[in-house]
Amino acid sequence: MELATACRESRGTGILRTHFPHRGGTGVEKNELKPHLKRTWCIGTLDSRFLARMEQILGLYALPYDPLYPVVCFDERPCFLIGDKVEPLALQTGKVRKEHYAYEKFGSCALLAAIEPLTGKRLAQVHPQRAKREYTLFCQALANMFPDAIQIRLVQDNLNTHDTSAFYENLPADEALALAERFEFHFTPKSASWLNMIEIEFSALARQCLHRRIPTVTQLEHEFLALVHEREAKHIKINWQFSIQSARTKLNSHYTAIQIDNKKFAES
């Protein structure tokens, strides 16, 4: 789930608002159109480049656990700081919490998180912004988190900051090279963040913490990191089911479409 989208859909609460007619109003048919509700999505072009990169990621997920080459999934999300203009009503037993529709904006911040799916090991940071400096700081912390690893196999998307050039812009050259050599980078296909398992973790964090109005970076950092540490203490892992074989079955028509010239290739 796109955390930024979740925050924007309901002005910071992360909950999709559904409106119902008042008593005495016309009943709503089960299949009636609902123009006041919408969901957004983005699907990448399923061409040969997409399928090749997808299979590379899925093959990585299928590897047995190796502490010398841990597979770690990383991503970052913007989060908007939202406060109440009017004090919410006191919570009553058996009643839904009520808050005024009006809200105040207090800017935004960046949430960076990573998870080792097979062990449930996690790392999270909150920064005022998302830039190459923050990416470098996070990768340094991640490298320190796996001191015995020869290389960390890092799954991430194609943001312009997700590049070893960030290390060279923020560290002396020898330190930048040493940090870059600690990682083996694996990039998801364009518009395919669903292939990154950290999205599952972000979705859980959004439901349990980020759906509420949080006005300050300090409060957000306290609650966000507390939840991440709680989930790590419970050893919550990710049970990934989508494999190369299931991809070839479900997306068979796309594989067929890119193989139209196979016969010409074989006969040449």
C-alpha positions as CSV (number, residue, x, y, z in Angstrom):
1,M,0.0,0.0,0.0
2,E,1.2,3.5,-0.8
3,L,1.5,5.2,2.5
4,A,1.5,8.7,1.0
5,T,-1.7,7.9,-0.8
6,A,-3.3,6.4,2.4
7,C,-2.5,9.6,4.2
8,R,-3.8,11.9,1.5
9,E,-7.1,10.0,1.0
10,S,-8.5,11.1,4.3
11,R,-6.4,14.1,5.0
12,G,-3.9,12.4,7.2
13,T,-5.9,9.6,8.8
14,G,-5.1,7.0,6.3
15,I,-8.7,5.7,6.4
16,L,-11.0,5.8,3.4
17,R,-14.2,7.7,4.5
18,T,-17.5,6.2,3.4
19,H,-20.7,8.3,3.7
20,F,-24.2,6.8,4.2
21,P,-27.6,8.4,3.8
22,H,-29.4,9.7,6.9
23,R,-32.5,8.0,8.3
24,G,-35.4,8.4,6.0
25,G,-33.2,8.9,3.0
26,T,-33.3,6.7,-0.1
27,G,-31.8,3.3,0.5
28,V,-28.5,2.6,-1.2
29,E,-28.6,-0.3,-3.6
30,K,-25.9,-2.9,-3.2
31,N,-24.4,-2.4,-6.7
32,E,-25.0,1.4,-6.9
33,L,-22.2,3.4,-8.4
34,K,-20.2,5.3,-5.7
35,P,-18.5,8.3,-7.4
36,H,-17.5,9.7,-4.0
37,L,-15.1,6.8,-3.4
38,K,-12.0,6.0,-5.4
39,R,-8.9,3.9,-5.2
40,T,-5.7,4.5,-7.1
41,W,-3.2,2.1,-8.5
42,C,-0.2,2.0,-10.9
43,I,0.7,-1.0,-13.0
44,G,4.0,-1.2,-14.8
45,T,4.2,-2.2,-18.5
46,L,4.6,-6.0,-18.5
47,D,7.3,-6.2,-21.1
48,S,10.4,-8.3,-21.3
49,R,12.3,-5.9,-19.1
50,F,9.6,-6.1,-16.4
51,L,9.3,-9.9,-16.5
52,A,13.1,-10.4,-16.4
53,R,13.5,-8.1,-13.4
54,M,10.5,-9.6,-11.6
55,E,11.9,-13.1,-12.0
56,Q,15.3,-11.9,-10.7
57,I,13.5,-10.6,-7.5
58,L,11.4,-13.7,-7.1
59,G,14.4,-16.0,-7.5
60,L,16.2,-14.0,-4.8
61,Y,13.2,-14.5,-2.5
62,A,13.3,-18.3,-3.1
63,L,16.9,-18.7,-1.9
64,P,17.5,-20.5,1.4
65,Y,18.5,-18.3,4.3
66,D,22.2,-17.4,4.3
67,P,23.4,-15.1,7.2
68,L,26.5,-14.2,5.0
69,Y,24.2,-12.9,2.3
70,P,21.0,-11.7,4.0
71,V,18.1,-10.6,1.8
72,V,16.7,-7.3,3.0
73,C,13.8,-5.3,1.6
74,F,14.0,-1.5,1.9
75,D,11.8,1.4,1.0
76,E,10.8,4.9,2.2
77,R,7.5,6.8,2.5
78,P,6.5,10.4,3.0
79,C,4.1,10.9,5.9
80,F,2.1,14.1,6.5
81,L,1.9,15.6,9.9
82,I,-1.7,16.4,10.7
83,G,-3.2,17.9,13.9
84,D,-6.7,18.6,15.2
85,K,-8.1,22.1,15.1
86,V,-10.8,21.1,17.6
87,E,-10.1,18.7,20.5
88,P,-11.6,15.3,19.8
89,L,-14.5,14.1,21.9
90,A,-13.6,11.9,24.9
91,L,-13.6,8.2,24.0
92,Q,-16.6,6.4,25.5
93,T,-17.0,2.7,26.1
94,G,-18.7,1.0,23.1
95,K,-18.5,4.2,21.0
96,V,-16.5,5.1,18.0
97,R,-13.9,7.8,18.6
98,K,-15.2,11.1,17.2
99,E,-13.0,13.9,15.8
100,H,-13.8,17.1,14.1
101,Y,-13.4,17.1,10.3
102,A,-11.2,20.2,10.4
103,Y,-7.5,19.6,10.7
104,E,-4.2,21.5,10.6
105,K,-1.1,20.7,8.4
106,F,2.3,20.7,10.0
107,G,4.4,19.6,7.1
108,S,5.7,16.2,6.3
109,C,8.6,13.8,7.0
110,A,10.1,10.7,5.6
111,L,9.8,7.2,7.0
112,L,12.6,4.7,6.1
113,A,12.3,1.1,6.9
114,A,13.8,-2.3,6.0
115,I,13.0,-5.9,6.9
116,E,14.8,-9.2,6.6
117,P,11.7,-11.3,5.7
118,L,13.1,-14.7,6.8
119,T,14.1,-13.6,10.3
120,G,11.8,-10.6,11.0
121,K,14.8,-8.4,11.7
122,R,13.9,-4.7,11.2
123,L,15.4,-1.3,10.9
124,A,13.5,2.0,10.8
125,Q,14.3,5.7,10.9
126,V,12.4,9.0,10.7
127,H,13.9,12.0,8.9
128,P,12.6,15.5,8.1
129,Q,13.2,14.8,4.4
130,R,14.1,12.1,1.8
131,A,17.4,12.8,0.2
132,K,20.8,11.2,-0.5
133,R,22.1,12.1,2.9
134,E,19.2,10.2,4.6
135,Y,19.7,7.2,2.3
136,T,23.4,7.1,3.2
137,L,22.7,7.2,6.9
138,F,20.2,4.4,6.6
139,C,22.6,2.2,4.6
140,Q,25.3,2.8,7.2
141,A,23.0,1.7,10.0
142,L,21.9,-1.3,7.9
143,A,25.5,-2.3,7.3
144,N,26.2,-2.1,11.0
145,M,23.1,-4.2,11.7
146,F,24.7,-7.1,9.8
147,P,28.4,-6.9,10.8
148,D,29.1,-10.5,9.8
149,A,27.5,-10.4,6.4
150,I,29.8,-10.5,3.3
151,Q,27.1,-8.7,1.3
152,I,23.6,-7.5,2.0
153,R,21.3,-8.3,-0.9
154,L,19.1,-5.2,-0.8
155,V,15.8,-5.1,-2.6
156,Q,14.7,-1.5,-3.4
157,D,12.9,0.6,-6.0
158,N,14.4,3.0,-8.6
159,L,14.3,6.3,-6.8
160,N,17.0,8.7,-7.8
161,T,18.5,8.6,-4.3
162,H,18.8,4.8,-4.2
163,D,22.3,4.8,-5.8
164,T,25.8,4.5,-4.5
165,S,26.5,8.0,-5.8
166,A,24.7,9.1,-2.6
167,F,27.6,7.6,-0.6
168,Y,30.2,9.5,-2.5
169,E,28.3,12.8,-2.0
170,N,28.2,12.3,1.7
171,L,31.3,10.3,2.7
172,P,35.0,10.3,2.0
173,A,35.8,8.2,-1.1
174,D,37.3,5.3,0.8
175,E,34.3,5.1,3.2
176,A,31.9,5.4,0.3
177,L,33.5,2.5,-1.6
178,A,33.7,0.4,1.6
179,L,29.9,1.0,2.2
180,A,29.0,0.3,-1.5
181,E,30.8,-3.0,-1.4
182,R,28.7,-4.2,1.6
183,F,25.6,-4.2,-0.7
184,E,24.4,-6.1,-3.7
185,F,21.5,-4.0,-5.1
186,H,18.4,-5.5,-6.6
187,F,15.8,-3.2,-8.1
188,T,12.1,-3.9,-8.6
189,P,10.6,-3.3,-12.0
190,K,9.2,0.2,-12.7
191,S,5.8,0.7,-11.0
192,A,6.0,-2.6,-9.2
193,S,6.5,-1.7,-5.6
194,W,4.2,-4.7,-4.7
195,L,7.2,-6.9,-5.5
196,N,9.1,-5.4,-2.5
197,M,8.1,-7.2,0.7
198,I,8.7,-4.1,2.8
199,E,5.4,-2.8,1.3
200,I,3.6,-5.5,3.4
201,E,5.3,-4.2,6.5
202,F,4.4,-0.6,5.6
203,S,0.8,-1.7,5.1
204,A,0.7,-3.2,8.6
205,L,2.4,-0.1,10.1
206,A,-0.2,2.1,8.4
207,R,-3.1,0.2,9.8
208,Q,-1.7,0.1,13.4
209,C,-0.1,3.5,13.7
210,L,-0.1,5.8,10.8
211,H,-3.8,5.9,10.2
212,R,-4.2,8.5,13.0
213,R,-3.6,12.2,13.1
214,I,-0.1,12.8,14.4
215,P,1.0,16.5,14.5
216,T,4.8,16.3,15.3
217,V,7.9,14.5,14.1
218,T,8.7,13.7,17.7
219,Q,5.4,12.0,18.4
220,L,5.5,10.2,15.1
221,E,9.0,8.9,15.6
222,H,8.2,7.7,19.1
223,E,5.1,5.8,18.0
224,F,6.4,4.5,14.7
225,L,9.7,3.2,16.1
226,A,7.9,1.7,19.1
227,L,5.6,-0.3,16.8
228,V,8.5,-1.4,14.7
229,H,10.4,-2.7,17.7
230,E,7.3,-4.4,19.0
231,R,6.8,-6.3,15.8
232,E,10.5,-7.3,15.7
233,A,10.3,-8.5,19.3
234,K,7.4,-10.7,18.3
235,H,9.5,-12.1,15.4
236,I,6.8,-11.3,12.9
237,K,8.1,-12.5,9.5
238,I,6.7,-12.3,6.0
239,N,5.5,-15.5,4.4
240,W,5.9,-14.7,0.7
241,Q,3.9,-17.0,-1.6
242,F,4.4,-15.5,-5.1
243,S,7.0,-17.6,-7.0
244,I,8.5,-17.6,-10.5
245,Q,6.3,-20.5,-11.4
246,S,3.1,-18.8,-10.1
247,A,4.1,-15.7,-12.0
248,R,4.5,-17.6,-15.2
249,T,1.1,-19.2,-14.7
250,K,-0.8,-16.0,-13.8
251,L,1.0,-13.8,-16.4
252,N,1.2,-16.5,-19.1
253,S,-0.4,-14.2,-21.8
254,H,2.4,-11.6,-21.2
255,Y,5.1,-14.2,-21.5
256,T,3.5,-15.4,-24.7
257,A,3.2,-11.8,-26.1
258,I,6.9,-11.1,-25.7
259,Q,7.9,-14.5,-27.3
260,I,6.2,-13.9,-30.7
261,D,9.5,-13.8,-32.5
262,N,10.9,-16.9,-30.8
263,K,10.4,-19.1,-33.8
264,K,12.3,-16.5,-36.0
265,F,15.1,-16.5,-33.5
266,A,15.3,-20.3,-33.3
267,E,15.2,-20.6,-37.1
268,S,17.9,-18.0,-37.7
